[in-house]
Amino acid sequence: MKHTRMLAAAMSAALAAPYAHAATPAPAQASAAVHPGTAELAAMRAEISAMKQAYENRLQALEARLQVAEAAAQTRAALAPAVAAESVPQSAPPSALAAPAATPVAAPAAAIAASAPAAATPSNLYNPNISMILGGTWQNLSADPQQYALQGFIPAGGEAGPGQRSFNLGESELTLSANIDPHFAGQLTFALSGENEASVEEAYVRTRALENGLNLKAGRMLSGLGYLNGQHAHTWDFIGAPLAYQAFLGGQYKTDGVQATWLAPLDQYVQLGVEAGNGDAFPGNARNRNGAGAYAVFAHLGDDLGASASYRAGLSYLRTGASQRSFSDAELEHSFSGRARLWVADAIFKWAPQGNAVSTNFKLQGEYFRRSEDGVLDYASATPDAASTDYRSVQSGWYLQSVYQFMPNWRAGLRYDSLDSGSLRYTLADNAALPILQSFRPRRSSLMLDYSPSEFSRLRLQLAREQSRAGVNDTQIYLQYIMSLGTHAAHAF
C-alpha cells in the first residue's frame, strides 16, 4: 500500500512541477505587486489540488477493495472443499460446456467498504441456502385423463399420466442445503403438490472430506439409475417423464438408504456407484422386513470430443421385490408378489461451438430400459373367486430426444417415446386376460419450444400426441412456467 501512495505522490509532483516553476516570479518581476497572470496561476493550483484529492479518493477505494478481496480469499481458502462440492456437479465430464460467467461490474467504493465487514464473517456462509422452484401448467387433453393407463403394463400408481386438464399449480420445490461441518453437508427438499400435499423428496447427508474420489450419502435421495432419474423434474427439457420412466419406475425412483460413489483419478470421467435401500419405491413396495430391500449399481463414462463437444454414457442395474403390490383393473383389485430386475442404458451428447453454450448449443440424449418380473399374480383378490397364477414378464422401452438452442434464450426440442409390453406369461382360471395386461406398444411424439428470459425463469410450449392404449389417440397441448428463487446448486451434466 505504501508503494501505491508513493506512486500517486510522484505522479502528483510530476504534474505540479511545470506549474510551480511558472508560478515563481523572475527576479526582474519580483517588485511587481500584482501580475496579470496571478488569477490563472491560482486556478491551476486549485486544479492540481483537485487532481491530488481525486487520486487520494481512488487510492482509498482501492484500499477498501483490497481489504474485501483479502477477506474473501481467506474465507474461500477456509471453505474450499464446501464451495467445490456445491458448485461442481459430481456427474460432469471434464468439460460441461457451460456458459461463461458474466463479468462482474465494479461496485462504488462506498458500497465496497460497507460490505467489507459482512464479507469477512465466515459464519454467515454456514446458514442454510434456501431455494424455491415454482411451476405451473395449463393443459388441453383430447382424451379423458381419468381413464389413462399404459396398456400391457402393471400400473405404477396415480403418479403416471398426463395430469389434469385446465390450469394446474404443478409441483413446487423448497430446498435447504448447507455444510454441517468440515466432514458433512446436508440437503432437504420438500415437494409441494397442487393438491395441497407436502412430501419429502430428498433428505440426505453426504461426506465432504473423503479421499481418493470416494463419496458417501445417506438418507432419502434420487437414485443414480440412468440419466434423468437423478435430476429434479424442473431441470428436464420436456414436461413430464418419458413413458419408460412411468412404466418401469413410476415416474422417478427415490430410495431411502445409502449410496457410495467413486470417481476414478483419470483424465476421462469415470464414476462407479452402488446403492442399498429399503425397496419401498415402485417397482418394489413396503415389505416389513429387516435389511435392504433393493440394490442398485451404476457406472458412468464421459469425456470431451475436441473443444466443442462432450459425451456421457452409462449402464445401471436395479434389483428389488414386491409383496402384494396392488393395482386395479376393470374395477377389480389384483396384486403382484415377486422380484423385479431392471437394466438401464443411457447416453448423452452435447455440442457447443468452442465450448461456449451462450448463443447456440445442441443436446442429444436417450435411454433404453429392460425389465423382467417373476412371481405370483393374485387376481380378483377382493372377490370370492380370487385365485393365483404364476406370472413372468420381460418388457422394454426407450426414448430419444434432441434439444437445439438456435439463438440466445430460445430452444426447440423433439422427443419420441416407445414401450413394448413384450412377453407376459400367466394363466387365469377362465383362460381370459386382464384388460390392462393385453399386449400393446404405447408410444408418444412431443414437440417443445421454450424461452428463458434469464437463467432463473423459463416459459414453455409443448405439443404431444400419445397412444397409451389401443384405440385412443390423445392430443396434448401444454403451457408451462418454471421460476427459480434463491440460491440453487449447479445442475448435473
Secondary structure, DSSP 8 states (H G I E B T S, - for coil): -HHHHHHHHHHHHHHHHHHHHHHS--GGGTT-S--TTHHHHHHHHHHHHHHHHHHHHHHHHHHHHHHHHHHHHHHHHHTHHHHHHHHS-TT--S--------------HHHHHHHHHHHT-GGGGGS-EEEEEEEEEEEEESS-GGG---TTS----TTSSS--SEEE---EEEEEEEE-SSSEEEEEEEEE-TTS-EEEEEEEEEESS-STTEEEEEEEEE--SSSGGGS-GGG-SSSS--HHHHHHHTTS-EEEEEEEEEE-SSSSEEEEEEEEE---STTS-----SS-SEEEEEEEEEEEETTTEEEEEEEEEEEEEEEEEEEEETTEEEEEEEEEEEEEEEEEEEE-GGG--SS-EEEEEEEEEEEEEEEEEEESTTSTT-EEEEEEEEEEEEEEEEEEEEETTEEEEEEEEEEEEEEEE---TTS---GGGS----EEEEEEEEEEEETTEEEEEEEEEEEEETTEEEEEEEEEEEEEEE-------
